[in-house]
């Protein structure tokens, strides 16, 4: 054990993933009300093990305790699942693959494009995509404003990588008439913030599912012309 709680120990590495970690993931996600199959729980557990291993060298996350990783990385990512729209999902500033990788594991019928500008994180994302055989994941190395997509994404996920007005400006070209930009952010965010492109409507999503998020969830959509 670690002073801050249990870390991933040697006994957690009995195979590509460990049965103990898989069972812990399955139990916690079931408690949270998520419909996760054992095979998906295995991939989620292996993802956390890959993240923990790479994190020793590359500092991908500040979270090291196993239980906290399950809570912050898996539960909070999968809390966004019910708000996804359509088949084509973009994860802007994906970093270590959050929330895109857990969602891609849980939603194999949807395609997830992970957009990340930092090379070390892109290397990690490509590694995870290959090891877990996530055929529904595309990794794009670059800045979101430089990404050119022939079709708009149905849902764009963006943790608060920039202030809301700037974030809308950066991601606007990825949004179609029916698309939604979902932004998990701090709980006290002001949705009436000025400076946002007036072609878009911003609102806070009020839902019981948000209790699983540490902050607020903001929805941004084009205003019908």
PATIVEX-253374 format. One line per field, with one value per residue (C-alpha): x, y, z; residue in one letter; residue number from 1. Coordinates in steps of 0.5 Angstrom, whole numbers, padded with zeros to 4 digits, always signed. Layout:
BEGIN
u <- c(X, ...)
v <- c(Y, ...)
w <- c(Z, ...)
r <- c(A, ...)
k <- c(NUM, ...)
END
This chain:
BEGIN
u <- c(+0000, +0002, +0001, -0005, -0008, -0007, -0003, -0003, +0002, +0005, -0001, -0005, +0000, -0002, -0004, -0005, -0010, -0011, -0018, -0018, -0017, -0023, -0027, -0026, -0028, -0034, -0037, -0036, -0039, -0045, -0046, -0045, -0051, -0047, -0048, -0041, -0040, -0034, -0030, -0031, -0029, -0022, -0020, -0022, -0018, -0012, -0012, -0011, -0005, -0002, -0004, +0000, +0006, +0007, +0005, +0012, +0016, +0011, +0007, +0000, -0004, -0003, -0008, -0004, -0008, -0012, -0019, -0018, -0017, -0023, -0027, -0024, -0022, -0027, -0034, -0033, -0032, -0037, -0042, -0042, -0044, -0052, -0051, -0047, -0050, -0049, -0044, -0038, -0035, -0029, -0025, -0021, -0015, -0015, -0009, -0008, -0015, -0020, -0026, -0025, -0022, -0026, -0032, -0030, -0029, -0036, -0039, -0036, -0041, -0039, -0032, -0028, -0023, -0018, -0015, -0008, -0002, +0003, +0007, +0008, +0001, +0000, +0005, +0001, -0006, -0003, +0000, -0007, -0011, -0006, -0006, -0013, -0015, -0019, -0022, -0026, -0021, -0017, -0011, -0010, -0004, -0005, -0008, -0016, -0016, -0012, -0016, -0020, -0026, -0030, -0036, -0038, -0038, -0044, -0041, -0035, -0032, -0028, -0025, -0024, -0018, -0019, -0024, -0031, -0031, -0024, -0026, -0032, -0028, -0023, -0028, -0034, -0031, -0032, -0040, -0045, -0053, -0055, -0048, -0047, -0040, -0040, -0035, -0034, -0032, -0032, -0038, -0039, -0038, -0042, -0046, -0048, -0041, -0040, -0036, -0039, -0040, -0048, -0049, -0049, -0053, -0050, -0053, -0052, -0054, -0059, -0059, -0058, -0052, -0048, -0048, -0042, -0038, -0034, -0036, -0041, -0043, -0044, -0048, -0046, -0050, -0051, -0058, -0062, -0062)
v <- c(+0000, +0007, +0013, +0016, +0009, +0003, +0003, -0002, -0008, -0013, -0018, -0014, -0016, -0023, -0022, -0017, -0015, -0018, -0021, -0017, -0010, -0013, -0015, -0008, -0004, -0008, -0008, +0000, +0001, -0003, +0001, +0007, +0004, +0003, -0003, -0006, -0013, -0017, -0016, -0009, -0009, -0013, -0007, -0002, -0005, -0006, +0001, +0003, -0001, +0002, +0009, +0007, +0004, +0010, +0015, +0013, +0016, +0021, +0024, +0023, +0024, +0026, +0021, +0015, +0011, +0005, +0007, +0014, +0012, +0008, +0014, +0020, +0016, +0011, +0013, +0021, +0019, +0014, +0019, +0022, +0016, +0018, +0025, +0023, +0024, +0020, +0016, +0020, +0023, +0027, +0028, +0035, +0035, +0028, +0028, +0021, +0019, +0022, +0021, +0018, +0011, +0009, +0011, +0008, +0001, +0002, +0004, +0000, +0002, +0009, +0012, +0016, +0021, +0023, +0030, +0031, +0036, +0033, +0028, +0024, +0023, +0021, +0016, +0013, +0014, +0010, +0005, +0004, +0003, -0002, -0006, -0006, -0007, -0001, -0001, +0005, +0009, +0014, +0018, +0025, +0029, +0036, +0042, +0042, +0048, +0045, +0039, +0039, +0034, +0033, +0031, +0035, +0031, +0029, +0030, +0034, +0033, +0038, +0038, +0046, +0046, +0054, +0059, +0057, +0063, +0061, +0053, +0055, +0059, +0053, +0047, +0051, +0048, +0041, +0042, +0041, +0044, +0038, +0037, +0038, +0040, +0037, +0041, +0038, +0044, +0047, +0047, +0054, +0056, +0062, +0059, +0067, +0068, +0074, +0073, +0067, +0067, +0069, +0063, +0058, +0057, +0055, +0051, +0047, +0040, +0038, +0031, +0026, +0023, +0029, +0027, +0022, +0028, +0033, +0039, +0042, +0039, +0045, +0043, +0048, +0048, +0052, +0056, +0054, +0059)
w <- c(+0000, -0001, +0004, +0000, -0001, -0005, -0012, -0017, -0014, -0017, -0016, -0020, -0026, -0027, -0034, -0040, -0034, -0028, -0026, -0019, -0023, -0028, -0022, -0018, -0025, -0026, -0019, -0019, -0025, -0024, -0017, -0021, -0026, -0032, -0037, -0038, -0040, -0037, -0043, -0043, -0036, -0038, -0043, -0038, -0033, -0038, -0040, -0033, -0032, -0039, -0036, -0029, -0033, -0038, -0032, -0029, -0034, -0038, -0032, -0036, -0030, -0023, -0020, -0018, -0013, -0016, -0013, -0015, -0022, -0023, -0020, -0024, -0030, -0031, -0028, -0030, -0037, -0037, -0034, -0041, -0044, -0044, -0047, -0053, -0060, -0067, -0069, -0070, -0063, -0063, -0056, -0056, -0052, -0051, -0047, -0044, -0047, -0043, -0044, -0051, -0049, -0044, -0048, -0054, -0050, -0048, -0054, -0060, -0065, -0065, -0068, -0063, -0066, -0061, -0062, -0058, -0060, -0055, -0058, -0052, -0051, -0058, -0057, -0051, -0055, -0061, -0056, -0052, -0059, -0061, -0055, -0054, -0061, -0061, -0068, -0067, -0065, -0069, -0066, -0069, -0068, -0068, -0066, -0066, -0070, -0075, -0076, -0082, -0083, -0089, -0085, -0078, -0072, -0068, -0061, -0059, -0052, -0050, -0042, -0041, -0045, -0046, -0043, -0046, -0052, -0054, -0054, -0058, -0063, -0064, -0065, -0069, -0075, -0072, -0071, -0076, -0075, -0071, -0067, -0059, -0056, -0049, -0044, -0037, -0033, -0026, -0022, -0021, -0029, -0031, -0037, -0038, -0040, -0045, -0051, -0054, -0061, -0062, -0067, -0061, -0055, -0048, -0043, -0037, -0037, -0031, -0030, -0024, -0028, -0027, -0019, -0022, -0025, -0020, -0023, -0029, -0036, -0041, -0047, -0053, -0060, -0066, -0066, -0072, -0077)
r <- c(X, X, X, X, X, X, X, X, X, X, X, X, X, X, X, X, X, X, X, X, X, X, X, X, X, X, X, X, X, X, X, X, X, X, X, X, X, X, X, X, X, X, X, X, X, X, X, X, X, X, X, X, X, X, X, X, X, X, X, X, X, X, X, X, X, X, X, X, X, X, X, X, X, X, X, X, X, X, X, X, X, X, X, X, X, X, X, X, X, X, X, X, X, X, X, X, X, X, X, X, X, X, X, X, X, X, X, X, X, X, X, X, X, X, X, X, X, X, X, X, X, X, X, X, X, X, X, X, X, X, X, X, X, X, X, X, X, X, X, X, X, X, X, X, X, X, X, X, X, X, X, X, X, X, X, X, X, X, X, X, X, X, X, X, X, X, X, X, X, X, X, X, X, X, X, X, X, X, X, X, X, X, X, X, X, X, X, X, X, X, X, X, X, X, X, X, X, X, X, X, X, X, X, X, X, X, X, X, X, X, X, X, X, X, X, X, X, X, X, X, X, X, X, X, X)
k <- c(1, 2, 3, 4, 5, 6, 7, 8, 9, 10, 11, 12, 13, 14, 15, 16, 17, 18, 19, 20, 21, 22, 23, 24, 25, 26, 27, 28, 29, 30, 31, 32, 33, 34, 35, 36, 37, 38, 39, 40, 41, 42, 43, 44, 45, 46, 47, 48, 49, 50, 51, 52, 53, 54, 55, 56, 57, 58, 59, 60, 61, 62, 63, 64, 65, 66, 67, 68, 69, 70, 71, 72, 73, 74, 75, 76, 77, 78, 79, 80, 81, 82, 83, 84, 85, 86, 87, 88, 89, 90, 91, 92, 93, 94, 95, 96, 97, 98, 99, 100, 101, 102, 103, 104, 105, 106, 107, 108, 109, 110, 111, 112, 113, 114, 115, 116, 117, 118, 119, 120, 121, 122, 123, 124, 125, 126, 127, 128, 129, 130, 131, 132, 133, 134, 135, 136, 137, 138, 139, 140, 141, 142, 143, 144, 145, 146, 147, 148, 149, 150, 151, 152, 153, 154, 155, 156, 157, 158, 159, 160, 161, 162, 163, 164, 165, 166, 167, 168, 169, 170, 171, 172, 173, 174, 175, 176, 177, 178, 179, 180, 181, 182, 183, 184, 185, 186, 187, 188, 189, 190, 191, 192, 193, 194, 195, 196, 197, 198, 199, 200, 201, 202, 203, 204, 205, 206, 207, 208, 209, 210, 211, 212, 213, 214, 215, 216, 217, 218, 219, 220, 221, 222, 223, 224, 225)
END
